[in-house]
Amino acid sequence: VVGADGKSYSLRDLYNEKPVVLCFWAPWSSLSKEQLPIMDELYATYGRDVYFVMACVERKDLDALAARWNYDMPFYSVSYSVMDDYNVYAVPMVYVIERYGKIYTSYKGVVKERKLSYMIRQALQGDSR
């Protein structure tokens, strides 16, 4: 993934440190626009303990998008190979990944804050289903 700062980041490096919430989204998707504020709220709550990777499926100017929408969470762009790796076929798609890379759960469409918060807490505890 590539951050808005232009640096490349390895998801493996991130999830080897702490759990990751990976959200694939697109600026043209109304469901993504509904998901982003939920993710930003959760980032405010869990951002110290969990990496939030807001992965835009389009390669647009992420700085401009982030500034226009005024979110605190970091934005990234992703390659098609990463989308293939995670079988992304719709947006938004949200993955909660435990430390060391085990996918705890995934969702297609908008995930409500309460449900996602529960899954994040479970991933932080390392409780697998």
C-alpha positions, 0 to 999 in steps of 0.5 A, a space after each residue: 500500500 502507498 500512503 498519502 505521503 508517497 511512502 510504500 508500506 507493507 501490510 505484513 509489517 503493520 500486522 506483525 506489530 498490532 492488529 489492522 483494520 483494512 478498509 477498501 473504499 472508493 471516492 465515488 461509492 455512496 456506501 464508502 462515504 457512509 463507512 468513512 465517518 464510522 471508521 474515523 470514529 473508531 480510529 479516534 478510539 482505537 488508533 493507538 492500538 490498531 492500524 487503520 488502513 483506509 485503502 482507496 481502490 482508485 489512484 487519485 490525489 489522496 491528500 486532496 481527498 483527506 483534506 476535503 473530508 477532514 478525517 484524522 485517519 490515514 489514507 492509502 492507495 492500493 494496487 490491483 494485486 493487493 485487491 486480488 490478494 484480499 478478493 475485493 469485489 465490492 466497496 466498501 470491504 472491511 477486514 479485521 486482521 489479528 496481529 501476525 496476519 490472521 484474518 479475524 473477519 471480513 465484511 462487504 458493505 457498510 459495517 456499523 460502529 458497534 459491530 466493528 468495535 466489538 470485532 476490533 476488541 476481539 482482535 486486540 485480545 487475540 480471540 479467534 473464532 
